[in-house]
Each structure stands twice: as structure tokens, then as C-alpha cells.
Amino acid sequence: MSADIGKKIDQLRKELREHNYNYYVLDNATISDFDFDILLTELQKLEDENPKYFDAHSPTQRVGGEVTKSFETVTHKSRMYSLDNSYSIEDLQDWEKRVQKILGVDQIEFTCELKYDGASINLSYEQGKLIKAVTRGDGFQGDDVTTNIKTIKSIPLVLSDLFFDAFEIRGEIILPLDGFNKMNEERVEAGEDPYRNPRNTASGSLKLQDSAEVAKRPLDCLLYHIVAERLPFGSHFESLNKARQVGFKVPEAIQVCENLEEVRSFIDHWDKARHDLPYETDGVVVKVNNLHQQDELGYTAKSPRWAIAYKFKAEQESTVLNKITYQVGRTGAITPVANLEPVLLAGTIVKRASLHNADQIEKFDIRIEDTVFVEKGGEIIPKVVGVDLSKRPKHSVPTKYIIHCPDCNTLLVRKEGDAKHYCLNEFGCPTQITGRIQHYISRKAMDIDGLGAETVDLLFKEKLIFNYADLYDLREEQIIPLERMAEKSAKNMIAGIAKSKEIPFEKVLFALGIRFVGETVAKKLARHYKSMDRIMNASFEDLTNVDEIGDRIAQSIVDFSNDLGNIQLIDRLKNYGVQLEVSAESQENQTNKLQGKVFVVSGVFTIMSRNELKKSIEDNGGKVSSSISKKTSYIIAGENMGPSKRTKAESLQIPLISEMEYIEMLK
């Protein structure tokens, strides 16, 4: 009898999954809502009566009900990069030339897809079942929202075919326009303010604590990228077709293009047709279709080289500029901000927009009370792009850019060749002080839990901290009496600060906020010098000899290292136990065997993946380059290496070695 019940439960689950796929993915209902609900109720009853057959991936688990108090931060196995943007066919042509040069080929096949306007998500599957769903976050780590994601019916909890043992698939959580409008009608009827736009509403839905509330929202998920070790497909298009076959909702609006002319036709079509879509889109993503070529192209510090986003022309509105205020950044850079008469732009109410710098204000002759044109740069950050001179008031006067810091009244300085004005009162300007601390605690830097920008401002206001080293002197009894603080908050903050002492040196170096030392530069410096002491003792000439460290970065490091205040800060961090040198553990597999040698990795490999090869080169002191030049020492050549690359290597007499020969070289 028990076996019969088990079979009945399995049969109902399979049947309901199939109906669900037909309705939410294929948009082809094979059963009425009433009949579907009857089957679901029958399954729920059987599961309740037979708890030993519980399955977290059952169709009955989509209704939600689980409450999540806080969302765990999860590090992505593979970083979620952002895309470079382009705004013209000329931009795409320049990108194509760069790609052709790196690959050493004249002809490249592309895929074109719509750029969906929602919240990015990374779904992890093992043995055909959804294991985890994590938001994009900062690209390195995001929030675990698995409980809420399970309520979205277009996301398969169990695949119809195994696909891979373990893989990730990425996409966008969207809110279709009809569903969004219906939600707003209900809110207005209930006397509540309507939601601003579908994108923000979709993103906010993922962080609701009650998954039953998420289940009520008509969220959808469109998938566009698979991440797995050694994909068995030749092309991106092929991989998405297979994903569609096993149950994922991959949009039909995807096309293989043989050249940029076909790409342009796709863009022109969807620039007009996008207004008929059931969801919002703000552009087209163009990708190199060949997966081996994608692998060879790799990534920059921020974006994949094999993909680019073409953004449709930004929406523009006009409104009145009420006043200009000035913001101070953590480096002392001054940014003018336009305070506007509120205007609806691309689905959001805009009240402030960037004016960039003094040159921009002078170029457009922007004045108070002007009617200005505002658009969203990349449809994200509002900016003023012009002035309607026909509406300028008669009493209008030209804008005079400020000459003193708005926070500390220090005389501003503008160096030759720099568009920005700067406040040089580094250790006395309140906004610079709190800005540096906020940078230090940020996710990409020391990632200190329990601390945010508002808390930093509060601690500074209460004279408990004046720099990031002061954080390590804080005690619970100092924090508990503060506004919006309690014993638990204080404990979490102190624990988060203590845990930051485990953060590796390269992130600490980035956290210090040395001007021009971003994440990538910090990694290069940490790899080269191994400790903060060696960096601070390095001369300008020594620094400029480090790969990709130019005069500007070198001078900034020298200036930082010669400042007494910074020397004292570093000494304090050292005494607190912050990691100011590369750990012995991370140095175990590193050598200088390839010091001074430059490698180009090209083709398809069998023993090591391309990323493993690149890491191996860097771990042994070598440099990986994406293009062949006179500086190239060796080319590690795999199968399908571009013919023009081979020709160039031969003309420059650069040795081509196999994967096996490289491994032997290390021995």
C-alpha cells in the first residue's frame, strides 16, 4: 500500500511539473486552472498524510510560507561580471576589431539577445535539482534567496533531463508589464502608493521575508548563460537551446548573426518592436557565439571581452534646475549635482542628476532656473545633457563654480589636465574621513558585517572613530547607548570587525583607499611585493617596473607611503592583526620560475582548462597577455588556434609550445 502511495505521489508531481512547464515556459496551457488546482490539492493531501515522502522540490512547495529573517551572503563560485556598454554601431565595430585582433581571425559569428531589465540571478543545480539561488550582489558575492526563488513557477525545481551533474545558469528575474500594472491597480484601490517601475519591484520582491508574499507576485525568469566546467557544446546558441529543452525559460528572441550587418538589423528591429514586448528591455547583448573563442577572449577586470551591450537611445525629459549643490568624495574630488524639479524618467522619479565637473557646466552654460534636458546614462544614472535656451529666464546669471570645499571650507585645487576640483584637507574634511572608512568596510574591501555608511557617520559624529584603524578599538559598551543600537547590534559589529582581520592582503591593500589603486592594481602589487612594508619602501622607479603600474599610480603610492599619518595607520593595523602580507598558505604553490616571461594562451586544451593555465603562469611569476607582440616569450598553442595568430607568431619568431611542454617547463 505504501509503495502505491509513493508511486501516486511521484506520478502527480511529474504531471504537475509538465503542466507547469507548458503553461509558464511554453505559454501553452494543456489543462485548465481549475483542473490544475484539483491535482495540486490532491498531491498536497497525500504529502500531508505521508510526511516520509516530503520533497523540497515538489510542486506543492511553490506556494511559499517560509519566513527568512536575514539573507545569508554567499560567494559566487564564478564571478558575475557586468557588461561593457556601447551606444552606436561605431562602438560595436571597434569592439569587433579588438576581438578579431585577440583571436587572430577575420570572421566572427555572434549571437544577439535582448537585454532584460530586471534583477540578475544565479541558479545552481546538482543532479537535476535546484540547490541554491543567489542574487548578483557586487558580482563577487550575493544574497541567498532560494526560498523566494522557488515560488517563481517558470524556474524548474527539477529538470526534465539531467543536463549536467552540476552547473549554474544565470538570468534575470523580471516583472511582466501586465502583472506590474495589475499590482499597482490593487495598491491604488487599497489607498497605497503605486510601485515606481517593474525592475525595482522585481528586485525588491526577492528580499521579502515572507515567501508566501513573493508567491503572490507574478514574477518571471528569463535565462541567458550557462556556467559549467568544460561545456560539451560548440556554441552559446547551442547551449541555450539545450537549456530550453530541459525546462528553462530561454526567450525566443535570440539570433545567430554571421556579421555586424546582421547584428545591426537585429538591433534596428527590436529598437521598434521592444515596445510590443510583455516586459521591459533597454538594449541588445551581442556575444561571440563560439564557446572556445569566448574562453580564449576571457575577461577584463570588470567585463567579459566576448560580450557587449548595445543600449537603446536613453529616454530624455526636460525639467527645471532649482539649485546646484556639491558633493565631496573620499578622495576629495568635488562633484556638482543638479537639484531638479521632480520628473518621471524611464519609470522612476528623478530629483537629482550629475553635472560631472566645472567644464561640463561651462560647456552647456548651465544656470539656476534653466530648463534642462535630463537622461539616464545607460538608463541608470541621471545626467544633464543640455539646456533649453528658449526657456531661459531674463534675469539669468552664469554659474560660478565654488572655490572652497562645502564641508570644511578648504580652498579647492585643480591640477593641470584634471577635470575635477579637489579638497586637499585629507585628514580634516569630515566627508573624506567617513568616505575612506566606508570604503574600508565595503564588500569588495574588508566586508565588515554589522557596519554601514549610516553607522560610520554616527560613530564619527559621536567622536568614537576618526579613521579605519579606530574601528579595532571599539568596545560593545561604547556602541550600545548610541541611537538605533542595541546589545545584539553591538555584538554583531564587534564580531564583524574582528573577522575582518582574516581578510587576505590584496583586499586589505584595496581597502586602504590609496588613490588609483583599485582591485586589479591591488592584486598585482600584492602578488609582486608580498607585503605592505615592501610596497611602502619601494621607490618610484621600482614601482613603475611592476607590470601595468604607470607613473600616476606609482606617484600616488609614494605619496601615501611618505605621509606620517598613513605610516602610523599602517603600524596600528599591523598591531591589531590585520593581514598586511601575503599568507604563507597562499604562497605555497607560487614560484618565480617564469619571472619576466610573457605568455599568450590560445586554442583548446585537454589537461588543464584555460583559466587553470593562466593561474599557473601567474602563480609562477609569469604574465598572461591577450595579444601577440614582440614582448611575447611563448605561445601555449592548443587545438583550433586562430590561423592569423599562428602566422603572426611565426613572423615574430615567437616559440609555440604545447600544453605538455609548458608543464615540463615548470618541472
QUIHU-V413092 format. One line per field, one symbol per residue. psi: psi as a letter, one per 30 degrees, with the letter a starting at -180 (. if undefined). Layout:
psi: ???
This chain:
psi: eeeeeeeeeeeeeeeeeeeeeeefefhikgkleeeeeeeeeeeeeeeefiffgkkfgkfffffafkkjekkkkkkkekkjllkkklgleeeeeeeeeeeeeefhlfkkklkklkjkibkkkjkkkkhgkkekkklebgeelakjheeeeffjffjkeklfledleklkkkakkljkeeeeeeeeeeeeegglklleleeeeeeeefgkejfeeeffkhllkkkgkkjlkikglfleeeeeeeeeegfkjkkfikkkkflfeeeeeeeeefeefffflflkkgakkkkkekeeeeeeeblafflkfglkkjklkkkklklkjelklkkklfgfkkkkkkjlkkkkjhflkkfklkgdaeeeeeefhklkgljlkkljjghejklkglkjffgkkegkklkjklflkfeggkklkjlkfkflkkkgiegfjeeeeeeeeeeeflefcfhjkgkaeeeeeeeeeghfkflfffeffkleffeeflkglleeeeeeeeeeeeffffkleeeeeeffgkkfjaeeeeeeeeeeffleeeeffkleeeeffkkgjaeeeeeeeeeeffkeeeeeeeeeeeffgkjglkleeffegklgegkfkkkkkkakleelleeeeeeeeefgglkklflkaffkelkjkalgkkefeeeeeeeghkkklleeeeeeee.
